Amino acid sequence: MSLSNEDVRKQNSVVLRWIPGVNRELRSSAAWFQFGKSQPFITRGTGTKQRQEGKLGNSIKPSTKQTFGEIDTISFSFERHGIFVHKGVGRGWEKKGPMVTRTAKGKMTNGGRNIVEWFNPVIDRNAPELADRIAEVNADAVLNATKLMI
Protein backbone atom coordinates (compact mmCIF):
# COMPACT_ATOMS: atom_id res chain seq x y z
CA MET A 1 0.00 0.00 0.00
CA SER A 2 1.32 3.44 -0.82
CA LEU A 3 0.31 6.55 1.04
CA SER A 4 -1.58 9.31 -0.70
CA ASN A 5 -0.10 12.81 -0.78
CA GLU A 6 -2.48 13.83 1.99
CA ASP A 7 -1.43 10.86 4.15
CA VAL A 8 2.25 11.69 3.60
CA ARG A 9 1.54 15.30 4.58
CA LYS A 10 -0.22 14.14 7.77
CA GLN A 11 2.61 11.78 8.68
CA ASN A 12 5.24 14.45 8.04
CA SER A 13 3.22 16.86 10.16
CA VAL A 14 3.24 14.37 13.06
CA VAL A 15 7.01 14.04 12.81
CA LEU A 16 7.58 17.80 12.55
CA ARG A 17 5.41 18.42 15.64
CA TRP A 18 7.30 15.72 17.61
CA ILE A 19 10.80 17.06 16.93
CA PRO A 20 10.70 20.38 18.88
CA GLY A 21 9.66 18.70 22.13
CA VAL A 22 12.43 16.13 21.86
CA ASN A 23 14.92 18.85 20.92
CA ARG A 24 13.94 20.80 24.08
CA GLU A 25 14.37 17.68 26.21
CA LEU A 26 17.79 16.98 24.69
CA ARG A 27 18.92 20.55 25.35
CA SER A 28 17.63 20.29 28.91
CA SER A 29 19.42 16.98 29.39
CA ALA A 30 22.67 18.45 28.01
CA ALA A 31 22.30 21.58 30.18
CA TRP A 32 23.90 19.61 33.01
CA PHE A 33 27.25 20.11 31.24
CA GLN A 34 26.95 23.93 31.03
CA PHE A 35 27.96 24.80 34.58
CA GLY A 36 31.27 26.62 34.93
CA LYS A 37 31.75 27.26 31.23
CA SER A 38 30.90 30.54 29.56
CA GLN A 39 32.91 30.30 26.32
CA PRO A 40 33.66 27.59 23.74
CA PHE A 41 36.23 25.40 25.40
CA ILE A 42 37.44 22.67 23.07
CA THR A 43 39.63 23.27 20.03
CA ARG A 44 39.65 20.65 17.28
CA GLY A 45 42.02 20.41 14.35
CA THR A 46 45.40 21.87 13.60
CA GLY A 47 46.80 24.82 11.70
CA THR A 48 44.25 26.70 9.59
CA LYS A 49 41.64 23.97 10.07
CA GLN A 50 41.10 24.69 13.78
CA ARG A 51 37.63 25.16 15.11
CA GLN A 52 36.31 25.65 18.61
CA GLU A 53 33.51 23.49 19.84
CA GLY A 54 30.78 25.24 21.75
CA LYS A 55 28.51 24.14 24.50
CA LEU A 56 26.77 20.85 23.94
CA GLY A 57 23.24 22.09 24.64
CA ASN A 58 23.55 25.00 22.20
CA SER A 59 24.84 22.75 19.44
CA ILE A 60 21.90 20.32 19.25
CA LYS A 61 20.16 20.66 15.88
CA PRO A 62 17.45 18.41 14.47
CA SER A 63 17.18 17.52 10.79
CA THR A 64 15.07 15.25 8.62
CA LYS A 65 15.50 13.45 5.31
CA GLN A 66 12.75 12.51 2.91
CA THR A 67 12.24 9.78 0.36
CA PHE A 68 9.47 10.44 -2.15
CA GLY A 69 8.23 13.31 0.03
CA GLU A 70 7.87 11.17 3.17
CA ILE A 71 10.12 11.92 6.17
CA ASP A 72 11.93 8.67 6.79
CA THR A 73 14.94 9.85 8.82
CA ILE A 74 15.16 12.07 11.88
CA SER A 75 18.58 12.98 13.22
CA PHE A 76 20.01 15.23 15.89
CA SER A 77 23.50 16.60 15.37
CA PHE A 78 25.62 18.01 18.17
CA GLU A 79 29.21 18.77 19.10
CA ARG A 80 31.57 15.83 19.00
CA HIS A 81 32.31 15.90 22.72
CA GLY A 82 28.66 14.95 23.38
CA ILE A 83 29.49 11.37 22.38
CA PHE A 84 32.44 11.22 24.76
CA VAL A 85 30.31 12.51 27.62
CA HIS A 86 27.51 10.05 26.82
CA LYS A 87 29.89 7.09 26.73
CA GLY A 88 32.29 8.34 29.43
CA VAL A 89 35.32 7.88 27.19
CA GLY A 90 38.16 9.93 25.72
CA ARG A 91 41.84 10.77 26.31
CA GLY A 92 42.93 7.51 27.86
CA TRP A 93 39.52 6.25 28.95
CA GLU A 94 37.84 3.38 27.14
CA LYS A 95 34.50 1.66 27.56
CA LYS A 96 34.82 -2.05 28.24
CA GLY A 97 31.44 -3.65 28.74
CA PRO A 98 29.40 -1.61 31.20
CA MET A 99 32.48 0.07 32.72
CA VAL A 100 34.91 2.78 31.69
CA THR A 101 38.54 1.92 32.36
CA ARG A 102 41.80 3.82 32.12
CA THR A 103 43.87 2.73 29.11
CA ALA A 104 46.50 5.50 28.97
CA LYS A 105 49.79 5.20 30.72
CA GLY A 106 51.09 7.96 32.92
CA LYS A 107 49.77 10.11 35.70
CA MET A 108 46.01 10.29 36.08
CA THR A 109 44.75 13.89 36.21
CA ASN A 110 41.33 13.20 37.72
CA GLY A 111 39.56 10.54 39.68
CA GLY A 112 37.95 8.86 36.71
CA ARG A 113 35.21 9.15 34.18
CA ASN A 114 31.52 8.60 34.53
CA ILE A 115 29.08 7.49 31.89
CA VAL A 116 26.41 10.20 31.61
CA GLU A 117 23.73 9.03 29.21
CA TRP A 118 22.12 12.32 28.28
CA PHE A 119 20.92 11.37 24.76
CA ASN A 120 19.55 7.81 24.54
CA PRO A 121 17.14 8.04 27.50
CA VAL A 122 15.42 11.07 25.94
CA ILE A 123 15.00 9.31 22.60
CA ASP A 124 13.89 6.05 24.27
CA ARG A 125 11.30 7.94 26.31
CA ASN A 126 9.86 9.80 23.30
CA ALA A 127 10.09 7.26 20.45
CA PRO A 128 6.97 5.27 21.46
CA GLU A 129 4.84 8.43 21.26
CA LEU A 130 6.04 9.10 17.71
CA ALA A 131 5.47 5.47 16.74
CA ASP A 132 1.91 5.57 18.10
CA ARG A 133 1.08 8.80 16.26
CA ILE A 134 2.48 7.50 12.96
CA ALA A 135 0.58 4.23 13.45
CA GLU A 136 -2.65 6.22 13.86
CA VAL A 137 -2.04 8.15 10.66
CA ASN A 138 -1.20 4.96 8.77
CA ALA A 139 -4.22 3.10 10.19
CA ASP A 140 -6.43 5.93 8.91
CA ALA A 141 -4.65 5.73 5.55
CA VAL A 142 -5.34 1.98 5.32
CA LEU A 143 -9.02 2.53 6.07
CA ASN A 144 -9.21 5.33 3.52
CA ALA A 145 -7.44 3.22 0.89
CA THR A 146 -9.84 0.31 1.32
CA LYS A 147 -12.89 2.58 1.62
CA LEU A 148 -14.15 0.74 4.69
CA MET A 149 -16.73 2.33 6.90
CA ILE A 150 -16.83 1.55 10.58
Sequence and secondary structure as in RCSB ss.txt:
>XXXX:A:sequence
MSLSNEDVRKQNSVVLRWIPGVNRELRSSAAWFQFGKSQPFITRGTGTKQRQEGKLGNSIKPSTKQTFGEIDTIS
FSFERHGIFVHKGVGRGWEKKGPMVTRTAKGKMTNGGRNIVEWFNPVIDRNAPELADRIAEVNADAVLNATKLMI
>XXXX:A:secstr
    HHHHHHHHHHHHHHHHHHHHHHHHHHGGGGTT  S  EEESSGGG EEE  HHHH EEEEEEETTEEEEEE
EE  THHHHHHHT  SSEEEETTEEEE   S  SSS       SHHHHHHHHHHHHHHHHHHHHHHHHHHHT   
